[in-house]
Amino acid sequence: MGRYDLALIGFGGVNRALAELVSRRGDRLAGELGFTLRVVAITDLRAGSLVDTDGIDLAPLLAAEPGELDFAGLAGGSADPRNEWVIREVPADIVVEATFTNPADGEPALSHVRWALESGKHVCTTNKGPVALAGRALKQLAAEHGVGFEFEGSVLSGTPILRTARRLFGGLEITGVQGILNGTSNYVLGRLEEGLDLPAAIAEAQDLGYAEADPTADVEGHDVQLKVMILANEVLGADLRRGDVFCEGISAISPQEVQDAASKGLRWKLVGSATRHEDGSVDARVAPLALPAHHPLAGISGPVNAVAFHTDLLGTVTVSGPGAGRIETAYALLSDLIAIHQRHADDDTAPTRPVLEETHRV
């Protein structure tokens, strides 16, 4: 049975949840999937870095509260995250990238992905920035080095929207997509319909864990903008830049507007869409829309996400599922690991692992 050694870049909710799956369900997963997983490196902005090429004991790390972790006091640990060194030098097979990203330039996640691919390592990531802003170049880099670059969780968390489009829609021409791609904004709009004002609805979403401390990317549509770019580029064959996608959020919508629309059978939704025209060009936008009840996205409530694919033979096909959550997003990473295994397990050209340099650098 094969084994994949993992380097986890970032040890927040998502990679921590993946570590839980590896630690607590590893034997079961190995029996189902035909390979084992072992974590040999972890980096984290607050905790530092931890390396053990014989495999890190995850149980004590998972038993500690996230804010209590300090790798500096552990064998093989350091107070410095040393992301580049860990990514380039530690002999891992797959780099699992789950840090934060700047929506303007994709950093630092973009550099993390690039360093890993340049080092001949497979990559899976939940980050939207690198895929939306540099997906084509990164896929080319992965091909040049004979490794996989997987990013299923970058659009709909654990709901496999990209693989659904690639694998299940064979023979169909997809002419456009429309989606509710941000659970925070969808939840907030639902609460506005029920009478809350915007600040109160956002605060409630934060209390429930749906919204970040800074909800700007959710409320102003920037998160959806990047996801629309990924969908358009991956599903419609576009090559969009951020400036190509018109973006308007929900901050200007009043509770009264939402309630008035509901009284007329309309539901306000923040919709990301992309349409391919006959000449091959693709238009994309993010904007709030008042949808009629018969629209496939009108009934999507709360933090749930959905994508409606417009096809030539089946009409509109809608896929919905969780668009957030640490466990759900960790499942997306697991699905990426499975995809890497399926694609590369029998590839004799797969690169060999680099040799870790002197232990005093660990």
Disulfide bonds with the S-S distance in Angstrom:
none
